[in-house]
Amino acid sequence: MSDTDVVIIGAGHNGLTCATYLAMAGLRVRVVERRKVVGGAAVTEEFHPGFRNSVAAYTVSLLNPKVIADLQLHHHGLQIVERRAQNFLPAPDGRYLLTGEGRTRASAARLSERDAAEFDDFMRELEEIADVVRQFVLRAPPNLTEGFGLKAAGELVNAIGSAEILRGLSLEQQRSLFDLFTRSAGDMLDDRFETDLIKSLFGFDAIVGNYASPYAAGSAYVMLHHAFGEVNGKKGVWGHAIGGMGAITRAMAAAARAHGVEIETNAGVREIIVEGKHATGAVLDDGRTIRARYVAANVNPKLLYTRLLSADTLPPAFLNRIKNWRNGSGTFRMNVALSGLPSFLALPGAGDHLSAGIIIAPGLDYMDRAWQDARTFGWSREPVIEVLIPSVIDDTLAPPGRHVASLFCQHVAPQLPQGASWDDHRDEVADLMIATVDRYAPGFAASVIGRQILSPLDLEREFGLLGGDIFHGALTLNQLFSARPMLGYADYRGPLKGLYHCGSGAHPGGGVTGAPGHNAARAILRDHRALFARR
């Protein structure tokens, strides 16, 4: 007898999304979470007395509008506002680029009239491709199967449907799509633009959370991955959830509970129960067992198959491949409490630019050196940093007159060379990150009155992000679409009956999207209905 129909491992945003859809369809669902709060990496917590911020995930755009609507997240308190300006890129020589509605063209023209004209064309092409990619987000990719049975026939229909979507592209657009999946962002941007800051605007999206040079093959896809979001119906826009990223997952948890989902925190999973070739439940860290018809895992695929399942329960070829699942975002994450707002040399004083994503990376060569440094020394001596100051648009995060800032820092090595430990170098690297911002905004370091530091090792220990990988696996061509997490397993079903992938290690990948949770729920419901139809 099952204790529940579905047990979901991990109460991150995808786990909660999956749980709610299943409960809305009438299934009994139980979610277990190792941490003391729901949300996974999308949480808001106090990190210094009186100062709260989004701890890991820190900004909104990719959260799917269908998920927002279906789960009625606004009804459960979610409020998302767009940034007053989108991005601010200061350069050491005093120039800057400021983007956003009504700003981008004039700011780009001050740098290069040619690039300002080219900018609009490039954005239009990117948005056209992004519109196509959006159609693949909430559908399972074609799953490769062996033989010619009913399952293969179903996947053929899926492949035909995918091809029909692509048929809407012109031949030139198809060429652009192929380039975006295979070329480096650096090469594409060098072909189009002459200005370093404009290249950096797009190049940052190619390396954020991606431990690679902007000149690495396939980095153009990561740039595209960050382009298909929207905020309140405006495509390509980034925003902020009032109350931080935890407001998203709190709303999701409220929606789940409203439909009868049971959520338990401080309930880590020690192992998944396997009987025969079926996953039939989970054993918690405290020894309790939960029996279920279906098990859905909102965890990194490598963690799932190498830590929560015994090797003798898995096909050897599958296990050998998943052991080589590539992780590592090159990410070093900080939150700082500030006594006041920074003033940048390139654009002094307060203004809408302080509501933007402030990108410190004045060129593609700078980004490439940062990656080379990290591979050689363990961290970039001149790091790439995005500074976000959400308290300028959300006064719930800091005391009056004070502010909080997120520092999303690239590149650092997931594992330091020569066996060194991140525990021994965390503060040293944090000092470097703050000093880097201070060079562009003198006085920033002096304004820091508290800080929270998360090295790749901290991100792994605290949130289960192996190697600090924010995407649950690199967004490389061999780990995308039908190959995510592996050819033959792109349909959200694992190699054991009753086991499903509902996290970012499944299509369409990382970011706070809710899409893998939505798609996994559809797969579970399809199997559940088929089971009862046979009976």
C-alpha positions in Angstrom: 0.0 0.0 0.0 1.4 3.4 -1.0 1.6 6.3 1.5 1.1 8.7 -1.4 0.8 8.6 -5.2 3.9 10.7 -5.8 6.9 11.6 -3.6 8.9 14.6 -4.9 12.5 15.0 -3.8 13.3 18.7 -3.4 11.0 21.6 -2.7 12.8 24.0 -5.2 10.6 25.8 -7.7 10.5 22.9 -10.1 9.5 20.4 -7.5 6.8 22.7 -6.2 5.6 23.3 -9.8 5.4 19.6 -10.5 3.7 18.9 -7.2 1.0 21.5 -7.9 0.1 20.3 -11.4 -0.1 16.7 -10.1 -2.3 17.7 -7.2 -4.6 19.8 -9.5 -5.1 16.5 -11.5 -6.2 14.7 -8.3 -3.1 12.8 -7.3 -1.9 12.6 -3.7 1.5 14.3 -3.5 4.2 14.6 -0.9 7.3 16.9 -1.2 10.3 16.3 1.0 13.0 19.0 1.3 16.4 18.7 3.0 16.6 22.4 4.0 14.6 24.1 6.7 12.7 26.1 4.2 11.1 25.5 0.8 12.5 27.1 -2.3 15.8 25.4 -3.1 18.1 28.0 -4.6 15.2 30.5 -5.0 14.9 31.7 -1.5 15.0 35.0 0.4 16.8 35.0 3.8 18.2 37.4 6.3 22.0 37.3 5.9 22.9 40.3 8.2 20.7 41.8 10.9 17.9 43.7 9.2 19.1 42.8 5.7 17.4 40.3 3.5 18.2 39.2 -0.1 17.7 36.5 -2.6 20.4 34.1 -1.5 21.3 32.3 -4.7 19.0 32.8 -7.7 18.5 36.6 -7.8 16.5 37.9 -10.7 13.4 37.1 -12.7 12.7 36.7 -16.4 12.6 33.0 -17.4 9.7 32.1 -15.1 7.2 30.7 -17.6 4.0 32.8 -17.9 1.8 29.7 -18.2 3.2 28.4 -14.9 2.5 31.7 -13.3 -1.1 31.7 -14.6 -1.9 28.0 -14.0 -0.6 28.1 -10.4 -2.3 31.5 -9.9 0.9 32.8 -8.3 -0.2 36.4 -8.3 -3.3 35.3 -6.3 -0.9 33.8 -3.8 1.0 37.1 -3.3 3.6 37.1 -6.1 4.4 40.6 -7.5 7.0 41.0 -10.2 8.2 44.4 -11.4 10.6 45.2 -14.2 13.8 47.0 -13.7 13.6 50.7 -14.4 16.7 50.2 -16.6 17.8 46.8 -17.9 21.6 46.8 -17.9 24.4 49.2 -17.1 28.0 48.4 -18.3 30.6 50.9 -17.1 34.1 50.9 -18.7 37.4 51.9 -17.0 37.8 54.8 -19.4 34.5 56.4 -18.3 32.3 55.3 -21.1 29.2 53.3 -20.4 26.3 51.5 -22.0 22.8 51.8 -20.5 20.0 49.7 -21.9 16.3 49.6 -21.4 13.1 50.9 -23.0 13.8 54.3 -24.6 17.5 54.2 -23.5 19.4 51.6 -25.6 19.6 53.3 -29.0 20.9 56.7 -27.7 23.3 55.1 -25.3 24.7 52.7 -28.0 25.0 55.6 -30.5 27.3 57.5 -28.2 29.6 54.5 -28.5 29.1 53.8 -32.2 26.5 54.9 -34.7 27.2 51.8 -36.7 26.7 49.5 -33.8 23.5 51.3 -32.7 22.0 50.6 -36.1 23.3 47.0 -36.0 22.0 46.6 -32.5 18.3 46.8 -33.5 18.8 44.2 -36.3 20.6 41.8 -34.0 18.0 42.1 -31.3 15.2 41.5 -33.8 17.0 38.4 -35.1 17.6 37.1 -31.6 14.0 37.7 -30.6 12.7 35.9 -33.7 14.7 32.8 -32.8 13.7 33.2 -29.1 10.1 33.1 -30.1 10.7 29.7 -31.8 12.6 28.4 -28.8 9.8 29.4 -26.4 7.5 27.0 -28.3 9.9 24.1 -27.2 10.0 25.1 -23.6 6.8 23.5 -22.4 7.0 20.3 -24.5 9.2 17.3 -24.2 11.9 17.1 -26.9 11.9 14.1 -29.3 13.2 11.1 -27.3 15.4 8.6 -29.1 14.3 5.0 -28.6 15.3 1.6 -29.8 13.1 -0.5 -32.0 9.9 0.3 -33.9 7.1 -0.2 -31.4 4.4 2.2 -30.2 6.8 4.2 -28.2 9.0 4.9 -31.2 5.9 5.8 -33.2 4.9 8.3 -30.5 8.3 9.9 -30.6 8.2 10.1 -34.4 5.0 12.1 -34.0 6.8 14.3 -31.5 9.7 14.8 -33.9 7.3 15.8 -36.7 5.7 18.3 -34.4 9.1 19.8 -33.6 9.9 20.0 -37.3 6.6 21.8 -38.0 7.7 24.5 -35.5 11.0 24.9 -37.2 9.3 25.1 -40.6 8.0 28.5 -39.6 11.5 29.9 -39.9 12.9 31.3 -43.1 16.1 29.7 -44.4 18.2 32.6 -43.1 16.6 32.2 -39.7 17.4 28.5 -39.7 21.0 29.4 -40.4 20.9 31.8 -37.5 19.4 29.1 -35.2 22.1 26.6 -36.3 24.8 29.3 -35.5 23.3 29.9 -32.1 23.4 26.2 -31.2 27.0 25.6 -32.5 29.1 28.7 -32.7 30.8 30.7 -30.0 29.1 33.9 -28.8 32.4 35.7 -29.2 32.8 34.9 -32.8 29.2 35.9 -33.6 29.5 39.2 -31.7 32.8 40.0 -33.3 31.2 39.5 -36.7 28.4 42.0 -35.9 29.8 44.7 -33.6 32.9 46.8 -33.2 32.2 48.2 -29.7 33.5 46.2 -26.7 30.7 47.2 -24.3 28.0 46.2 -26.8 29.7 42.9 -27.3 29.9 42.5 -23.5 26.2 43.1 -23.1 25.4 39.9 -25.0 28.6 38.1 -24.2 27.8 38.2 -20.5 24.7 36.2 -21.1 26.9 33.6 -22.9 29.1 33.0 -19.8 26.9 33.7 -16.9 26.6 30.4 -15.0 28.6 28.9 -17.8 32.2 27.9 -16.9 33.6 28.7 -20.4 35.2 31.5 -22.5 32.8 33.5 -24.6 34.8 32.0 -27.5 33.9 28.5 -26.6 31.9 26.6 -29.2 28.2 26.4 -28.1 28.4 29.5 -25.8 26.0 31.3 -28.3 23.2 28.9 -27.1 23.7 30.0 -23.5 23.3 33.6 -24.7 20.0 32.6 -26.5 18.9 30.6 -23.4 18.9 33.9 -21.4 16.9 35.7 -24.2 13.6 33.9 -24.2 12.3 35.2 -20.9 9.7 37.9 -20.2 8.2 39.9 -17.4 4.5 40.8 -17.2 4.1 40.2 -21.0 7.2 42.1 -22.1 9.6 39.8 -23.9 13.3 39.9 -23.2 12.9 41.9 -20.1 14.4 41.2 -16.6 12.6 42.0 -13.4 12.4 41.6 -9.6 10.0 39.7 -7.4 9.0 41.9 -4.5 10.4 40.2 -1.4 13.1 38.5 -3.4 13.2 35.2 -5.2 11.7 33.5 -2.1 8.5 35.3 -2.9 8.2 33.0 -6.0 8.6 29.8 -4.1 6.5 30.9 -1.2 3.7 31.6 -3.7 4.3 28.2 -5.3 4.2 26.4 -1.9 0.9 28.2 -1.0 -0.5 27.1 -4.4 0.6 23.5 -3.8 -0.8 23.4 -0.3 -4.1 24.9 -1.5 -4.5 21.8 -3.7 -3.6 19.4 -0.9 0.1 18.9 -1.4 1.9 17.8 1.8 5.3 19.6 2.1 7.9 18.5 4.7 11.1 20.4 5.4 14.2 19.2 7.3 13.5 15.9 5.5 16.5 15.0 3.4 16.4 11.8 1.3 19.0 9.1 2.0 18.1 6.7 -0.8 15.4 5.9 -3.3 13.7 2.5 -2.7 13.9 0.2 -5.7 12.0 -3.1 -5.9 12.7 -5.1 -9.0 13.2 -2.4 -11.7 10.7 0.0 -10.1 11.3 3.0 -7.9 8.7 2.7 -5.1 9.6 5.4 -2.6 12.3 7.1 -0.6 14.1 6.6 2.7 14.6 9.8 4.6 17.8 10.7 6.5 16.0 9.9 9.8 15.2 6.4 8.6 11.5 6.9 7.8 10.2 5.5 4.6 7.7 6.9 2.2 6.0 4.5 -0.2 4.8 5.9 -3.5 3.6 4.9 -7.0 6.0 7.4 -8.5 9.2 9.2 -7.5 10.1 12.6 -9.0 13.6 14.0 -8.4 14.2 17.7 -8.4 17.9 17.2 -8.0 21.0 17.2 -10.2 21.0 14.0 -12.3 24.5 13.1 -11.2 23.6 13.5 -7.6 20.4 11.5 -8.1 22.1 8.5 -9.8 25.4 8.4 -7.9 24.3 9.2 -4.3 20.6 8.3 -4.0 20.5 5.0 -5.9 22.6 1.9 -5.6 24.8 1.2 -8.6 23.5 -2.3 -9.0 20.0 -1.0 -9.6 21.0 0.9 -12.8 22.1 -0.2 -16.3 25.9 -0.1 -16.3 26.1 1.9 -19.6 23.7 4.5 -18.2 25.6 4.8 -14.9 28.9 5.2 -16.7 27.6 8.1 -18.8 25.8 9.9 -16.0 29.1 9.8 -14.0 30.5 12.1 -16.7 27.6 14.5 -16.5 29.4 17.9 -16.7 28.8 20.3 -13.8 30.4 23.6 -12.8 29.1 27.1 -13.4 32.3 29.0 -12.5 30.1 30.9 -10.0 31.0 32.7 -6.8 27.9 34.2 -5.2 27.8 37.1 -2.6 25.2 39.2 -0.9 26.3 42.4 0.8 24.7 44.8 3.2 25.4 48.5 2.3 25.4 51.6 4.3 24.5 53.6 1.1 24.3 53.4 -2.6 27.5 53.1 -4.8 28.5 55.9 -7.2 30.1 54.8 -10.4 32.9 56.8 -12.0 31.3 56.3 -15.4 27.9 57.6 -14.2 28.1 59.2 -10.8 25.3 59.5 -8.3 21.9 57.9 -8.0 19.7 57.1 -11.0 17.8 54.4 -12.8 21.1 52.7 -13.8 21.3 51.5 -10.2 18.2 49.5 -10.7 19.8 47.6 -13.6 22.0 44.6 -13.8 25.4 46.3 -13.5 27.9 44.2 -15.5 31.6 44.6 -14.8 33.1 43.0 -17.9 34.4 45.7 -20.3 35.1 43.3 -23.2 35.1 39.8 -24.5 38.8 39.5 -24.1 38.4 40.5 -20.4 35.9 37.6 -20.1 38.2 35.2 -21.9 41.1 36.1 -19.6 38.8 35.6 -16.5 38.1 32.0 -17.6 41.8 31.3 -18.5 42.8 32.7 -15.0 40.2 30.5 -13.3 41.5 27.4 -15.0 45.1 28.2 -14.2 44.9 29.8 -10.7 41.5 28.8 -9.4 39.8 32.2 -9.8 39.9 35.2 -12.0 42.3 38.0 -11.0 40.0 40.4 -12.9 36.6 38.7 -12.4 33.4 39.2 -14.3 30.7 40.5 -11.9 27.1 41.4 -12.2 26.0 43.7 -9.4 22.2 44.0 -8.6 20.9 46.4 -6.0 17.2 45.2 -5.6 16.6 47.5 -2.6 16.3 50.5 -5.0 13.0 49.1 -6.2 12.1 46.9 -3.2 12.3 48.6 0.2 11.3 45.4 2.1 14.9 44.1 1.9 16.8 46.7 4.0 16.4 49.3 6.7 15.6 52.8 5.6 18.6 54.5 3.9 20.4 51.2 3.7 20.7 48.8 0.8 21.5 45.2 -0.3 23.4 44.1 -3.3 23.8 40.8 -5.1 27.2 40.0 -6.6 27.1 37.2 -9.1 30.8 36.6 -9.9 32.4 34.6 -12.7 34.9 32.8 -13.1 36.1 30.6 -10.4 37.1 26.9 -10.7 34.5 24.5 -9.2 37.4 22.5 -7.8 40.6 24.4 -7.0 43.8 23.2 -8.5 46.4 21.1 -6.5 43.8 19.9 -4.0 43.2 23.3 -2.4 39.9 23.8 -0.6 37.5 26.7 -1.1 37.1 26.8 2.7 40.6 28.2 2.9 40.2 30.8 0.1 36.6 32.0 0.4 37.3 35.3 2.2 40.4 36.0 0.0 38.3 35.8 -3.1 35.4 37.7 -1.6 37.8 40.6 -0.9 38.9 40.5 -4.5 35.3 40.7 -5.7 34.5 43.7 -3.6 37.8 45.4 -4.6 36.9 44.9 -8.2 33.6 46.7 -7.8 35.3 49.4 -5.8 37.6 50.2 -8.8 34.5 51.1 -10.8 32.6 52.7 -7.9 35.1 54.1 -5.3 33.8 53.9 -1.8 31.8 50.7 -2.4 34.2 48.6 -0.3 33.9 51.1 2.6 30.0 50.9 2.4 29.9 47.1 3.0 28.7 46.5 6.5 27.9 42.8 6.2 28.4 40.0 3.6 27.4 36.5 2.8 29.8 34.4 0.8 28.9 31.3 -1.2 31.8 29.6 -3.0 31.1 26.7 -5.4 31.6 24.3 -2.5 29.2 26.3 -0.3 26.6 26.2 -3.1 27.0 22.5 -3.4 26.7 21.9 0.4 23.8 24.2 1.0 21.7 23.7 -2.2 22.9 20.5 -3.7 24.4 22.4 -6.7 27.2 20.1 -7.6 30.3 22.1 -8.4 28.2 25.2 -7.7 26.4 24.5 -11.0 23.3 26.7 -11.0 21.8 24.9 -14.1 22.1 21.3 -12.6 24.4 20.5 -15.5 26.2 22.5 -18.2 24.2 23.8 -21.1 26.5 22.2 -23.7 25.3 20.7 -27.0 25.7 17.1 -25.6 23.5 18.0 -22.6 20.7 19.9 -24.3 17.3 19.1 -25.8 17.1 15.4 -26.6 20.4 14.8 -24.8 19.2 16.2 -21.5 20.1 14.4 -19.3 21.0 11.7 -21.9 19.8 10.4 -25.3 17.0 8.0 -24.6 15.9 9.7 -21.4 14.8 13.2 -22.5 11.1 12.4 -21.8 11.5 13.0 -18.0 11.5 9.3 -17.3 14.5 7.6 -15.7 15.9 4.1 -16.4 13.7 2.7 -13.6 10.0 2.4 -13.9 8.2 5.1 -11.8 11.3 7.4 -11.6 11.1 10.9 -13.2 13.3 13.9 -13.6 11.5 17.2 -12.7 14.5 19.5 -12.1 16.8 21.7 -14.2 18.8 18.7 -15.3 15.9 17.9 -17.7 14.8 19.9 -20.7 14.8 22.9 -21.1 17.5 23.3 -18.5 18.4 25.8 -15.9 17.1 29.1 -14.6 14.0 29.8 -12.6 11.5 28.6 -15.2 9.1 26.1 -13.8 9.2 24.4 -17.2 10.9 21.0 -16.2 8.4 20.7 -13.3 5.5 21.4 -15.6 6.7 18.9 -18.3 7.6 16.2 -15.8 4.1 16.4 -14.3 2.6 15.9 -17.8 4.7 12.8 -18.2 3.7 11.4 -14.9 0.0 12.0 -15.5 0.2 10.4 -19.0 1.7 7.3 -17.5 -0.8 7.3 -14.6 -3.8 7.5 -16.9 -2.3 4.9 -19.2 -1.9 2.5 -16.2 -5.5 2.9 -15.1 -6.7 2.6 -18.7 -5.0 -0.7 -19.0 -6.5 -1.8 -15.7 
